[in-house]
Amino acid sequence: MRKILAIVIIAAIAVGATVVSAKGAKVRRELRIFNAKVPEMKLLGESDMEFMYDYTWSVDTTVDDAFKTERMILQIAPDMSMFSSYGKIQVDSLLMCSTSDDILANPERYMKGLSESVVKRRSDNTITVTDKICNDWFRFSEPVPDFRWELTGEEKEVLGYLCQGARCTFRGRDFTAWFTDDIPVSDGPWKFCGLPGLILEAGDSAGEYVFKCVGIYSTRRRNMEEYDVSYNRTDRIGYYNTRHSYDINPYSYAQTVSGTTVTCTDEYGNPDPTAFDPMPLDYDYIERDWNGKR
């Protein structure tokens, strides 16, 4: 059974559901809210290389096939890089040429793409993460981590490139990465970097978070942009605490923090008071140390 809510508010759309897996295990509640108008953009730079990745992650570790996959783009410039959702870029382009009637007729079409972006700046050796939680934007920065990679001596081919293996333990997970020095850029998907070549694949030992390069464009230029919005400044642990508060109870978060009125009913149209009860997650974030785990 899926408990659905749909809300239309001024200049925004919200769609939510309690998702139930085929085996009856609740995966999670979802509430996606976005402004029907794309915010103004702020230019950060221009990339001269692009790499496409498929990012796959588990949304329920108690169910074998409960995974999501998102197409991501790594844009690289001489002084910085940006890892963000390619699907989000496409949706923004679609929104810019769509009418309100188009959006209201098929809101799901416009609710694709992760909001999180990761920007690495070589000038000051920092990583800046921005993300949208419910209807609020967040930003935090941290020094580029020391992953303490150890070469494994293993090799494998990825997209025609001979890659070397490397391992590290990072914030509660054991990761293996595959990099090629034929692309002499010390970068990679998400926060990964610090190896003598581009990381084309990376994943944790449990297979819950996996990044695989699926396309290389060594001379493509594209603007590197972020939303020019009012961000809530936080730190990494504060961000994960907020993310967790939202994920276990999105409808309550929307009402108490974002000021959105949420009404949830069952398939018969009856109010569902249990929709506002916290629901423990059957997965953990890619960085598991946010709540003290190592």
C-alpha positions as CSV (number, residue, x, y, z in Angstrom):
1,M,0.0,0.0,0.0
2,R,1.2,3.5,-0.8
3,K,-0.1,6.4,1.2
4,I,0.1,9.4,-1.1
5,L,-0.1,13.1,-0.4
6,A,0.0,15.8,-3.0
7,I,0.0,19.5,-2.2
8,V,0.0,22.5,-4.5
9,I,1.3,25.7,-2.8
10,I,2.2,29.1,-4.3
11,A,5.1,28.7,-6.7
12,A,5.9,25.2,-5.5
13,I,4.8,21.6,-5.6
14,A,5.1,18.9,-3.0
15,V,4.6,15.2,-3.6
16,G,5.0,12.6,-0.8
17,A,4.5,8.9,-0.3
18,T,5.1,6.2,2.2
19,V,7.0,3.7,0.0
20,V,6.5,0.0,0.7
21,S,8.7,-2.7,-0.8
22,A,7.5,-5.9,-2.5
23,K,8.5,-7.8,0.7
24,G,6.5,-5.5,2.9
25,A,9.4,-3.7,4.5
26,K,8.9,0.0,4.6
27,V,11.7,1.7,2.6
28,R,11.1,5.3,3.7
29,R,8.8,8.2,3.5
30,E,9.4,10.7,0.8
31,L,8.4,14.3,0.5
32,R,9.8,16.3,-2.4
33,I,9.3,20.0,-2.6
34,F,10.6,22.3,-5.2
35,N,10.0,25.8,-6.5
36,A,8.4,25.7,-9.9
37,K,10.8,28.5,-10.9
38,V,14.5,27.7,-11.2
39,P,16.5,30.0,-8.8
40,E,19.1,32.4,-10.2
41,M,22.5,30.8,-10.8
42,K,25.9,31.9,-9.7
43,L,28.8,31.2,-11.9
44,L,31.7,29.4,-10.2
45,G,33.9,28.8,-13.2
46,E,34.1,26.8,-16.5
47,S,35.1,23.2,-16.8
48,D,37.4,21.9,-19.5
49,M,36.8,18.2,-18.9
50,E,33.7,16.2,-17.9
51,F,33.2,12.7,-16.6
52,M,29.8,11.0,-16.2
53,Y,29.2,8.6,-13.4
54,D,26.4,6.3,-12.3
55,Y,26.0,6.7,-8.6
56,T,24.1,3.8,-7.0
57,W,23.2,3.6,-3.3
58,S,21.1,1.4,-1.1
59,V,17.8,2.8,0.3
60,D,17.1,-0.2,2.4
61,T,19.8,-2.6,3.6
62,T,17.2,-5.2,4.6
63,V,16.0,-5.7,1.0
64,D,18.4,-7.1,-1.6
65,D,17.3,-5.0,-4.6
66,A,16.4,-1.7,-2.9
67,F,18.8,0.6,-4.8
68,K,18.6,3.9,-6.6
69,T,20.9,5.1,-9.4
70,E,21.5,8.7,-10.4
71,R,23.6,10.0,-13.3
72,M,26.2,12.4,-12.0
73,I,28.7,14.7,-13.7
74,L,32.2,15.6,-12.5
75,Q,33.3,18.9,-14.1
76,I,37.0,19.7,-13.8
77,A,38.7,23.0,-14.2
78,P,42.4,23.9,-13.5
79,D,41.6,25.3,-10.0
80,M,38.5,23.4,-9.0
81,S,36.0,20.6,-9.7
82,M,32.3,20.1,-9.2
83,F,30.3,16.9,-8.7
84,S,26.6,17.2,-9.1
85,S,23.5,15.6,-10.6
86,Y,23.3,15.6,-14.4
87,G,19.6,14.8,-14.0
88,K,19.1,18.0,-12.0
89,I,20.8,20.0,-14.8
90,Q,18.4,18.5,-17.3
91,V,15.3,19.2,-15.1
92,D,16.3,22.8,-14.6
93,S,16.6,23.2,-18.4
94,L,13.2,21.6,-18.8
95,L,11.6,23.8,-16.1
96,M,12.9,27.0,-17.8
97,C,10.8,26.2,-20.9
98,S,7.7,24.7,-19.2
99,T,4.4,26.4,-18.2
100,S,2.7,26.1,-14.9
101,D,0.1,23.9,-16.5
102,D,2.8,21.5,-17.8
103,I,4.3,21.2,-14.3
104,L,1.0,20.6,-12.6
105,A,-0.1,18.0,-15.2
106,N,3.0,15.9,-14.5
107,P,5.0,17.0,-11.4
108,E,6.9,13.7,-11.2
109,R,8.7,14.7,-14.5
110,Y,10.2,17.7,-12.7
111,M,11.2,16.0,-9.5
112,K,14.3,14.2,-10.7
113,G,17.9,14.7,-9.7
114,L,19.8,15.0,-6.4
115,S,20.2,18.5,-5.0
116,E,23.6,17.8,-3.4
117,S,26.8,19.1,-5.1
118,V,30.4,18.8,-4.0
119,V,32.9,21.5,-5.0
120,K,36.6,20.9,-4.5
121,R,38.8,24.1,-4.6
122,R,42.5,23.6,-5.0
123,S,43.4,27.2,-4.1
124,D,42.5,26.7,-0.4
125,N,42.3,22.9,-0.3
126,T,38.6,22.9,0.8
127,I,35.4,21.0,-0.1
128,T,32.1,22.8,-0.1
129,V,28.9,20.8,0.0
130,T,25.5,22.3,-0.8
131,D,22.2,20.5,-0.6
132,K,18.4,21.0,-0.2
133,I,16.6,19.5,2.6
134,C,12.8,19.8,2.2
135,N,12.5,23.5,1.2
136,D,15.7,24.7,2.8
137,W,19.2,25.0,1.4
138,F,22.3,24.2,3.4
139,R,26.0,24.7,2.9
140,F,29.1,23.5,4.8
141,S,32.8,23.5,4.0
142,E,35.7,21.4,5.3
143,P,39.3,20.8,4.5
144,V,39.9,18.2,1.7
145,P,40.2,14.9,3.7
146,D,43.3,12.8,3.8
147,F,42.0,9.5,2.7
148,R,45.3,7.7,3.4
149,W,45.0,5.5,0.3
150,E,46.9,2.3,0.2
151,L,47.7,0.8,-3.2
152,T,46.5,-2.8,-3.5
153,G,48.7,-3.9,-6.4
154,E,45.5,-5.0,-8.3
155,E,44.6,-3.8,-11.8
156,K,41.5,-3.8,-13.9
157,E,40.2,-2.1,-17.0
158,V,37.5,0.6,-16.8
159,L,36.2,2.2,-20.0
160,G,39.4,1.1,-21.8
161,Y,41.8,2.5,-19.2
162,L,44.0,0.3,-17.2
163,C,43.3,1.2,-13.6
164,Q,45.1,0.5,-10.3
165,G,43.4,-0.4,-7.1
166,A,43.6,1.5,-3.8
167,R,41.9,1.1,-0.5
168,C,41.1,3.4,2.5
169,T,39.0,3.5,5.6
170,F,37.0,6.7,5.7
171,R,34.4,7.9,8.2
172,G,33.1,4.5,9.0
173,R,33.4,2.7,5.7
174,D,36.0,0.7,3.8
175,F,36.4,1.9,0.3
176,T,38.1,0.6,-2.8
177,A,38.9,2.9,-5.7
178,W,40.2,2.3,-9.2
179,F,42.2,5.1,-10.8
180,T,44.2,5.6,-13.9
181,D,47.3,7.7,-14.3
182,D,46.6,8.0,-18.0
183,I,44.2,10.8,-16.9
184,P,46.7,12.7,-14.6
185,V,44.0,14.5,-12.5
186,S,44.0,13.8,-8.8
187,D,40.2,13.9,-8.5
188,G,37.2,11.6,-8.6
189,P,33.5,11.3,-7.8
190,W,32.0,12.7,-4.6
191,K,34.7,13.8,-2.2
192,F,37.3,11.2,-3.4
193,C,40.7,12.5,-4.5
194,G,44.3,12.2,-3.5
195,L,45.5,9.5,-5.9
196,P,48.0,10.0,-8.8
197,G,45.2,9.9,-11.4
198,L,41.5,10.1,-11.9
199,I,39.3,7.7,-9.9
200,L,37.0,6.0,-12.4
201,E,35.3,3.6,-9.9
202,A,34.8,3.6,-6.2
203,G,32.6,1.8,-3.7
204,D,32.4,0.7,-0.1
205,S,32.9,-2.9,0.9
206,A,29.2,-3.5,1.6
207,G,28.2,-2.4,-1.9
208,E,25.9,0.2,-0.4
209,Y,27.5,3.2,-2.2
210,V,29.1,2.8,-5.6
211,F,30.3,5.2,-8.3
212,K,31.1,4.1,-11.8
213,C,32.4,6.3,-14.6
214,V,30.3,5.7,-17.8
215,G,31.4,8.6,-20.0
216,I,34.6,10.7,-20.6
217,Y,34.6,14.0,-22.4
218,S,38.1,15.3,-22.2
219,T,37.6,18.6,-24.1
220,R,34.0,19.6,-23.2
221,R,33.4,23.1,-21.8
222,R,30.4,23.9,-19.6
223,N,29.7,26.5,-16.9
224,M,30.1,25.3,-13.3
225,E,27.2,26.9,-11.5
226,E,25.4,26.8,-8.1
227,Y,22.0,28.2,-7.0
228,D,22.2,31.8,-5.9
229,V,19.9,31.3,-2.9
230,S,20.0,31.9,0.8
231,Y,21.9,29.0,2.4
232,N,21.8,27.9,6.0
233,R,25.4,27.7,7.1
234,T,26.3,24.6,9.1
235,D,29.0,22.1,9.6
236,R,29.2,18.5,8.3
237,I,27.8,16.9,11.5
238,G,25.0,19.5,11.8
239,Y,24.1,18.8,8.2
240,Y,23.7,15.1,8.8
241,N,21.7,15.7,11.9
242,T,19.3,17.8,10.0
243,R,19.2,15.3,7.1
244,H,18.4,12.6,9.6
245,S,15.7,14.6,11.3
246,Y,14.0,15.1,7.9
247,D,14.5,11.5,6.6
248,I,12.9,9.8,9.6
249,N,10.0,12.3,9.8
250,P,9.7,14.3,6.6
251,Y,6.1,15.4,7.0
252,S,6.7,16.7,10.5
253,Y,9.9,18.4,9.4
254,A,8.0,20.2,6.6
255,Q,5.4,21.5,9.0
256,T,7.6,22.5,11.9
257,V,10.8,23.7,10.1
258,S,9.8,24.7,6.5
259,G,6.3,26.0,7.4
260,T,4.5,23.8,4.8
261,T,1.1,22.4,5.6
262,V,1.0,18.6,5.1
263,T,-2.1,16.5,4.9
264,C,-1.7,12.7,4.6
265,T,-4.6,10.3,3.9
266,D,-4.8,6.6,3.2
267,E,-6.2,5.2,-0.1
268,Y,-9.8,5.7,1.2
269,G,-9.3,9.4,1.9
270,N,-9.1,9.0,5.7
271,P,-6.6,11.0,7.7
272,D,-3.5,9.1,8.6
273,P,-2.1,10.3,12.0
274,T,0.7,7.7,12.0
275,A,2.3,9.5,9.0
276,F,3.8,12.0,11.5
277,D,5.5,9.3,13.6
278,P,9.2,8.9,13.2
279,M,10.3,6.0,11.1
280,P,13.8,4.5,11.8
281,L,15.9,4.2,8.6
282,D,17.0,0.9,7.2
283,Y,20.2,2.4,5.8
284,D,22.9,4.7,6.9
285,Y,24.6,7.6,5.1
286,I,27.8,7.3,3.2
287,E,29.7,9.0,6.0
288,R,28.7,6.9,9.1
289,D,30.6,8.9,11.7
290,W,28.0,11.6,11.8
291,N,26.4,9.9,14.9
292,G,29.6,8.6,16.5
293,K,30.1,5.4,14.4
294,R,33.6,4.6,13.2
